[in-house]
Amino acid sequence: MSLLEGRTGDWEIVIGLEVHAQVTSKSKLFSGASTEFGAEPNSQVSLVDVAMPGMLPVINAHAVEQAVRTGLGLNAQINLVSIFDRKNYFYPDLPQGYQISQFLDPVVGKGEIEIDLADGTSRTIGITRLHLEQDAGKSIHDQDPRKTLIDLNRSGVALMEIVSEPDMRSAEEAGAYVTKIRSIVRYLGTCDGNMQEGSMRADVNVSVRKPGGELGTRSEVKNVNSIRFIREAIEYEARRQIEIIEDGGTVDQETRLFDPDRGETRSMRSKEESHDYRYFPDPDLLPLELEQSWVDAIRESLPELPDQKKHRFISDYGLSVDDAAQLIAERETAAYFEAVAEGRDPKIAANWVTGELFGALNRTDTDLSASSVSADMLGNLVDLIADGTLSNRLAKEVFEIMFDSGDDPEKIVEEKGMKQVTDTGAIEAAVDDAIAAGAAQVEQYKGGNEKVLGWFVGQVMKSTQGKANPQVVNEILRKKLDG
């Protein structure tokens, strides 16, 4: 259990998340308007989206299928009958004066996912429900000093709201949860997970209590659009609530916003309860009825999901939990690793993917899809190490050239003359020179100081420009020094 320390002792954070994931669909939930990102304001708006009189919503069957796929990916119950409700509230960017959502009868019920933590442990987090709803438009406040501008391109876009149980106890767990949700929907192709474009964001519910005590009053931090900001918002909000309680005050149930520039939350409005929205079934939409055979067909079409892949990587390839968790985070990364590992030592393949490759991608802010080093090329490099052509040190130099140039490793080794020296005659000559030049070190070695062997190895590697096979160097050195 992760606890925060206050003046009056330890405090426990209780966290629940509502993740809003935009459904991957070319059209909106109840209209045929486009959902493409980045279009001119108000250029993708139908008469339904602006709530013109007499316009009736028509359900997007593909969006329903995407919600069911996601529910199955969350190990959740699929409800064969669900109902769309009107959630009544006023915003300038909500033309109807209500949002079509789901409340008591959502399309997806209870489920669970497994999250992976930095210490190598895993935890199960409960899912309360997943429901479909339409997004609101966007209010823009920074383009006119006196007016708020409205862009309705997002109005009516299909969202899946994935509501967790209040099972998380730290900012780290919340970050891991959103990371896993994003990974699952990307594997499924039901949401692109691009938080910077607004297609995934989270409302963060935070409360604090003494360990094992009654649940405290929660605040909701709205529309947080990065995993780092989610963690920062939780840390700040938990500290804020602890200070209020320890100073003798009470925490207000309210909706807050996170300011990433200041790293703090600020009050937005008092928190509404469900009855404030006056939910009632939308009279323009019949109950959504699904066939079990249709759900079963979707289940059969699911890909291998992140947790299944992680456990297979651990059992079949002998990888650590940490390496497996890194490699399965994205479907493309897992496929890349499996291509490198095919017919090779999987642990060595994993080390090169998570080490050199990930390091170079992070350093250059490059996506794997844009990497100049293909899986075949990296596999060839691993082969050159296995057959003795390259030492690990030389292989790292070759990799850097590969990453910068996009050339095959064999071509680089040939053109740069980087092949490892395994000729014992040439290595023996270099060893003899090192011994002749290091009389004092020879005496230290014969006096029992084996660490000085590293000095001799360094001299030999220097004289061979790092190309001598280190194993052969060590063998010849010991033979000559012990003789």
C-alpha positions in Angstrom: 0.0 0.0 0.0 1.4 3.4 -1.0 0.9 6.0 1.8 1.5 9.7 2.0 2.9 11.2 5.2 1.2 14.2 6.8 1.6 16.0 10.1 -0.9 13.6 11.8 0.5 10.4 10.4 0.0 8.4 7.2 -2.8 8.9 4.7 -4.1 6.7 2.0 -5.1 8.0 -1.4 -8.2 6.5 -3.1 -8.4 7.0 -6.9 -11.0 6.2 -9.5 -10.7 7.2 -13.1 -13.1 7.9 -15.9 -11.2 7.5 -19.2 -12.9 9.1 -22.2 -11.7 7.3 -25.4 -12.7 8.5 -28.8 -14.1 5.6 -30.9 -12.0 4.9 -34.0 -14.8 5.6 -36.6 -15.0 7.7 -39.7 -18.4 9.1 -38.7 -20.0 10.4 -35.5 -22.2 8.4 -33.1 -25.5 9.6 -34.4 -24.7 11.4 -37.7 -22.6 10.8 -40.8 -20.3 13.8 -40.3 -16.6 13.2 -40.5 -14.4 12.7 -37.4 -11.1 13.5 -39.0 -8.7 15.4 -36.7 -7.4 18.9 -37.6 -10.2 20.1 -39.9 -11.2 23.8 -40.2 -13.5 24.8 -37.3 -17.2 23.9 -37.9 -16.4 22.2 -41.2 -17.5 18.7 -40.0 -20.9 19.4 -38.6 -24.3 17.9 -39.7 -27.8 19.2 -39.0 -28.0 16.5 -36.3 -24.8 17.8 -34.6 -26.2 21.3 -34.3 -29.6 20.1 -33.0 -31.7 21.6 -35.8 -35.4 21.1 -35.2 -36.8 17.8 -36.5 -33.3 16.1 -36.8 -33.3 12.6 -35.4 -30.2 10.6 -34.2 -29.3 7.3 -36.0 -27.0 5.0 -34.2 -23.6 4.2 -35.8 -23.4 0.4 -35.8 -19.6 0.4 -36.1 -19.3 2.5 -33.0 -21.4 0.0 -31.1 -19.1 -2.8 -32.4 -16.0 -0.9 -31.3 -17.5 -0.5 -27.8 -18.3 -4.2 -27.6 -14.7 -5.1 -28.8 -13.3 -2.9 -26.1 -15.5 -4.4 -23.4 -14.3 -7.9 -24.4 -10.7 -6.6 -24.2 -11.4 -5.4 -20.7 -12.7 -8.9 -19.7 -16.0 -7.3 -19.1 -19.7 -8.3 -19.3 -21.5 -7.4 -22.5 -25.1 -6.3 -21.9 -27.3 -7.6 -24.7 -29.8 -4.8 -24.0 -28.7 -1.3 -23.2 -30.4 2.1 -23.2 -29.4 5.6 -24.4 -30.3 8.4 -22.0 -30.4 12.1 -22.1 -28.0 13.8 -19.7 -29.4 17.3 -19.3 -27.0 20.2 -18.7 -26.2 23.5 -20.4 -22.9 24.4 -22.1 -22.5 26.9 -25.0 -20.8 24.1 -27.0 -23.7 21.6 -26.4 -26.3 22.6 -29.0 -29.1 20.2 -27.8 -28.9 21.3 -24.2 -28.4 17.6 -23.3 -25.9 14.9 -24.1 -26.9 11.4 -25.4 -25.2 9.0 -23.0 -25.9 5.8 -21.1 -26.5 5.6 -17.3 -28.3 2.7 -15.6 -28.1 0.3 -18.6 -24.7 0.7 -20.4 -23.5 -1.5 -23.2 -20.6 -2.9 -21.1 -20.7 -3.9 -17.5 -18.1 -5.0 -14.9 -14.7 -6.1 -16.0 -11.0 -5.9 -14.9 -7.5 -5.3 -16.2 -4.0 -6.1 -14.9 -1.5 -3.2 -14.4 2.3 -3.6 -14.2 4.2 -1.5 -11.6 7.8 -0.4 -11.6 8.8 -2.8 -8.8 7.8 -5.8 -11.1 4.5 -6.5 -9.3 1.1 -6.5 -10.9 -2.3 -5.5 -9.6 -5.9 -6.1 -10.8 -8.1 -3.0 -11.2 -11.8 -3.3 -11.5 -13.9 -1.8 -14.3 -17.3 -0.5 -13.3 -18.7 -0.1 -16.8 -18.1 1.2 -20.3 -20.8 3.3 -21.8 -21.2 5.1 -25.2 -21.9 8.8 -25.4 -21.5 11.7 -27.7 -18.9 14.4 -27.2 -19.6 18.1 -26.9 -18.1 20.8 -29.0 -15.2 23.0 -28.0 -15.2 26.4 -26.5 -12.2 28.6 -27.6 -11.4 31.5 -25.2 -8.0 32.8 -26.5 -8.8 34.1 -30.0 -10.9 37.1 -29.1 -10.5 39.4 -26.1 -14.3 39.7 -25.5 -15.9 36.6 -27.1 -15.8 32.9 -26.7 -15.8 31.0 -30.0 -17.5 27.7 -30.6 -16.1 24.9 -32.7 -18.7 22.0 -33.2 -16.4 19.6 -35.1 -16.3 17.4 -32.1 -20.0 17.7 -31.3 -21.5 14.2 -31.6 -18.1 12.3 -31.9 -18.5 8.8 -30.4 -16.8 8.4 -27.0 -16.4 5.3 -24.8 -16.3 6.3 -21.1 -14.5 3.6 -19.2 -15.2 4.0 -15.5 -12.9 2.2 -13.0 -13.6 1.1 -9.5 -11.8 3.2 -6.8 -9.1 0.6 -6.6 -6.0 2.6 -7.2 -3.9 3.9 -4.3 -1.1 5.9 -5.9 -0.3 8.2 -8.8 2.0 5.5 -10.2 -0.9 3.0 -10.2 -3.2 5.5 -12.0 -0.5 6.1 -14.6 -0.1 2.4 -15.1 -3.8 2.0 -15.4 -4.2 4.6 -18.2 -1.1 3.2 -19.9 -2.7 -0.3 -20.0 -6.1 1.0 -21.1 -4.4 2.9 -24.0 -2.4 -0.2 -24.9 -5.6 -2.4 -25.0 -7.6 0.0 -27.2 -4.6 0.4 -29.5 -4.2 -3.4 -29.8 -8.0 -3.6 -30.6 -8.0 -0.7 -33.0 -11.0 0.9 -31.2 -9.2 4.2 -30.2 -5.9 5.6 -31.4 -5.0 6.7 -27.8 -3.5 10.0 -28.9 -3.9 12.1 -25.7 -2.2 15.1 -27.3 -5.0 15.2 -29.9 -7.7 14.8 -27.3 -8.8 11.4 -28.4 -8.1 10.0 -25.0 -8.4 12.0 -21.7 -9.3 11.3 -18.1 -11.4 12.6 -15.3 -9.5 11.8 -12.1 -11.5 11.3 -8.8 -9.3 11.7 -5.7 -10.0 11.4 -2.0 -7.8 10.7 1.1 -8.5 8.8 4.3 -6.6 7.3 7.2 -5.5 3.8 6.2 -8.5 1.5 6.2 -10.9 4.2 7.3 -14.1 5.6 5.8 -13.9 7.0 2.3 -13.2 10.7 2.3 -14.9 13.4 0.2 -13.7 13.2 -3.4 -12.9 15.9 -5.9 -12.9 15.3 -9.6 -10.2 16.8 -11.8 -11.6 17.1 -15.3 -10.2 16.4 -18.7 -6.5 15.6 -17.9 -4.8 14.9 -21.2 -1.5 13.2 -20.5 -0.3 10.4 -18.2 2.3 12.7 -16.6 -0.3 15.3 -15.8 -2.6 12.6 -14.3 0.2 11.7 -11.9 1.0 15.3 -11.1 -2.7 16.2 -10.5 -3.2 13.2 -8.1 0.0 14.1 -6.1 -1.1 17.8 -5.8 -4.7 17.1 -5.1 -3.9 14.5 -2.4 -1.6 16.9 -0.6 -4.1 19.7 -0.9 -6.8 17.6 0.7 -4.5 16.3 3.5 -3.5 19.9 4.4 -7.2 21.0 4.5 -8.2 18.2 6.8 -5.1 18.5 9.1 -5.8 22.2 9.4 -9.3 21.4 10.7 -11.2 22.1 7.5 -13.4 19.9 5.3 -12.9 19.0 1.7 -15.6 20.2 -0.7 -17.0 17.8 -3.2 -16.2 19.8 -6.4 -15.0 19.6 -9.9 -11.5 21.0 -10.5 -9.1 21.7 -13.4 -5.4 20.9 -13.5 -3.1 23.7 -14.5 0.0 22.0 -16.0 2.1 25.2 -16.0 1.7 25.7 -12.3 1.4 22.0 -11.4 -1.8 22.6 -9.4 -5.5 22.1 -9.4 -8.1 24.9 -9.1 -11.8 24.9 -8.4 -14.1 24.9 -11.4 -17.6 24.3 -9.9 -19.4 22.3 -7.2 -19.6 18.6 -8.1 -22.9 17.5 -9.6 -24.7 14.3 -8.6 -26.4 12.0 -11.1 -29.9 13.4 -10.2 -28.7 16.9 -11.1 -28.6 15.7 -14.8 -32.2 14.5 -14.8 -31.4 11.4 -16.8 -34.2 9.8 -18.7 -34.3 7.4 -21.7 -33.9 9.2 -25.0 -37.3 9.0 -26.7 -35.7 9.2 -30.2 -33.7 6.0 -29.7 -35.0 2.5 -29.1 -33.2 0.2 -26.6 -30.0 -1.2 -28.2 -30.5 -5.0 -28.5 -27.5 -7.2 -29.4 -27.4 -10.9 -30.5 -25.2 -13.2 -28.4 -23.9 -14.8 -31.6 -22.8 -11.4 -32.9 -20.9 -10.7 -29.6 -19.3 -14.2 -29.9 -18.2 -13.5 -33.4 -16.5 -10.3 -32.2 -14.8 -12.2 -29.4 -13.4 -14.8 -31.9 -11.9 -11.9 -33.9 -10.0 -10.4 -31.1 -6.2 -10.2 -31.4 -3.8 -11.5 -28.7 -4.1 -8.8 -26.1 -1.3 -7.2 -24.0 -1.6 -9.3 -20.9 -1.9 -12.6 -22.9 1.2 -11.5 -24.9 3.1 -10.6 -21.7 2.5 -14.0 -20.1 3.5 -15.7 -23.3 6.7 -13.7 -23.6 7.6 -14.7 -20.0 6.8 -18.4 -20.4 8.0 -19.0 -24.0 10.9 -16.6 -24.2 12.0 -16.7 -20.6 11.9 -12.9 -20.3 11.7 -10.9 -17.1 8.3 -9.3 -16.2 9.9 -5.9 -16.8 11.2 -6.7 -20.3 8.0 -8.4 -21.3 5.9 -5.4 -20.0 8.1 -3.0 -22.1 7.9 -5.1 -25.2 4.1 -5.6 -25.2 3.2 -2.0 -24.5 2.6 -1.4 -28.2 1.5 -4.0 -30.7 4.1 -2.9 -33.2 6.9 -3.2 -30.6 5.9 -6.7 -29.7 5.8 -7.7 -33.4 9.3 -6.1 -33.9 10.7 -8.0 -31.0 9.3 -11.3 -32.2 10.8 -10.8 -35.6 14.3 -10.1 -34.1 14.0 -13.1 -31.7 12.9 -15.6 -34.3 15.6 -18.3 -34.5 17.9 -16.4 -32.0 18.5 -16.1 -28.3 15.3 -14.2 -27.2 17.0 -12.6 -24.1 19.8 -11.2 -26.3 17.1 -9.9 -28.7 15.1 -8.3 -25.9 18.3 -6.6 -24.6 19.0 -5.1 -27.9 15.4 -3.9 -28.5 14.9 -2.5 -25.0 18.4 -1.2 -24.6 20.1 0.2 -27.8 17.0 0.5 -30.0 14.7 2.1 -27.3 17.6 4.3 -26.2 18.2 5.6 -29.7 14.5 6.1 -30.4 14.0 8.1 -27.2 17.2 10.1 -27.7 16.0 11.2 -31.2 12.3 11.3 -30.4 11.6 8.8 -33.2 8.7 6.4 -33.4 9.5 2.8 -34.0 7.5 2.9 -37.3 10.0 5.6 -38.5 13.1 3.8 -37.3 15.9 3.3 -39.9 16.8 0.0 -38.2 14.3 -2.7 -39.3 13.8 -5.9 -37.3 15.6 -7.9 -40.0 18.6 -5.5 -39.7 18.8 -5.8 -35.9 18.4 -9.6 -36.2 21.4 -9.6 -38.6 23.4 -7.6 -36.1 22.6 -10.2 -33.4 23.8 -12.9 -35.8 27.1 -11.2 -36.3 27.7 -11.2 -32.5 26.7 -14.9 -32.3 29.1 -16.0 -35.0 32.0 -14.0 -33.6 32.2 -11.4 -36.3 31.5 -8.6 -33.8 32.1 -8.2 -30.1 29.4 -6.5 -28.1 31.4 -3.3 -28.1 31.9 -3.3 -31.8 28.2 -4.2 -32.3 27.2 -1.1 -30.4 29.3 1.0 -32.7 27.8 -0.7 -35.7 24.3 -0.1 -34.4 24.9 3.7 -34.0 26.0 3.8 -37.7 23.0 1.7 -38.7 20.6 4.0 -36.9 22.1 7.1 -38.5 22.6 5.7 -42.0 20.0 3.0 -42.4 22.7 0.7 -43.8 22.8 -3.1 -43.2 25.3 -4.2 -40.6 27.2 -6.5 -43.0 27.8 -3.5 -45.3 29.0 -1.3 -42.4 31.4 -4.0 -41.1 32.9 -4.6 -44.6 33.3 -0.9 -45.4 34.6 0.2 -42.0 36.8 -2.8 -41.5 35.2 -3.5 -38.1 35.3 -7.3 -38.1 36.4 -8.7 -34.8 40.0 -10.1 -34.8 39.8 -13.8 -33.9 43.2 -14.8 -35.4 45.1 -16.1 -32.3 48.4 -15.4 -33.9 47.6 -11.7 -34.3 46.2 -11.5 -30.8 49.1 -13.4 -29.3 51.5 -10.9 -30.8 49.5 -8.0 -29.2 49.5 -9.8 -25.9 53.3 -10.3 -26.0 53.7 -6.6 -26.7 51.5 -5.7 -23.7 53.4 -8.0 -21.4 56.7 -6.6 -22.5 55.6 -3.1 -21.9 54.1 -3.9 -18.4 56.8 -5.4 -16.3 55.5 -3.7 -13.2 52.0 -5.0 -13.9 53.4 -8.5 -14.4 54.9 -8.4 -11.0 51.6 -7.3 -9.5 49.7 -10.1 -11.2 52.2 -12.7 -10.0 51.9 -11.2 -6.5 48.2 -12.2 -6.5 46.6 -9.0 -7.9 44.3 -10.5 -10.6 42.6 -7.1 -11.1 45.6 -5.9 -13.1 44.6 -8.4 -15.8 42.1 -5.7 -16.9 45.1 -3.4 -17.7 46.6 -5.9 -20.0 43.2 -6.5 -21.8 42.9 -2.7 -22.2 46.4 -2.5 -23.8 45.6 -5.3 -26.2 42.2 -3.8 -27.2 43.9 -0.4 -27.7 46.6 -1.9 -30.0 43.9 -3.8 -32.0 41.6 -0.8 -32.2 39.0 -2.7 -30.1 38.7 -5.5 -32.6 40.3 -8.4 -30.7 37.9 -11.0 -29.4 37.9 -10.3 -25.6 37.5 -14.0 -24.7 40.5 -15.0 -26.8 42.5 -12.1 -25.3 41.7 -13.3 -21.7 42.6 -16.9 -22.5 46.0 -16.1 -24.0 46.8 -13.6 -21.3 46.2 -16.0 -18.5 48.1 -18.8 -20.3 51.1 -16.6 -20.7 51.0 -14.9 -17.3 50.4 -18.1 -15.4 53.1 -20.0 -17.4 
